[in-house]
């Protein structure tokens, strides 16, 4: 089986209106379309801090935590880390 590409992207949390980084894959597993999703929500910061907060400097915050949550969900479909190609632009 070809590895499934997983990117770590940024946007808004699905569960709140806060900034988040997330991993999302839509794939066909055993003939069934499934979605695997995990996110890291940025810490709650004040309005004053938001003006100066450098999201780019923190874009990899939570990568390991998000990856662990993603893999936990993937296991429900019989998948393991070996089934994925995690894109890590830091290296």
C-alpha positions, 0 to 999 in steps of 0.5 A, spaced: 500 500 500 502 506 498 503 511 504 498 516 505 501 523 505 499 527 512 501 535 512 501 539 518 496 545 517 494 551 520 487 554 520 481 555 525 479 549 530 473 545 528 471 546 536 472 553 537 474 560 534 481 559 536 487 558 531 489 551 531 494 547 527 491 540 524 492 534 521 487 531 516 486 525 511 480 523 507 482 516 505 479 510 502 480 504 507 477 497 506 472 500 501 470 506 506 471 513 505 474 515 512 476 522 515 482 522 520 483 528 524 487 531 530 488 538 532 493 542 536 489 549 539 494 555 540 494 557 547 488 562 549 492 569 549 489 576 551 487 581 545 493 585 547 497 579 546 494 577 539 497 583 536 504 581 537 503 574 537 508 571 532 504 565 529 509 563 524 514 562 530 510 557 533 507 554 527 510 547 529 508 547 536 504 541 538 506 537 532 508 531 536 502 531 540 497 532 534 501 526 531 500 522 537 492 524 537 492 522 529 495 516 530 490 514 535 485 515 531 488 512 525 488 505 529 481 505 529 481 503 522 487 498 523 492 503 520 499 505 524 505 510 523 508 506 517 502 507 513 503 514 513 508 519 510 508 525 515 510 531 512 515 535 516 518 541 513 522 542 519 528 537 517 
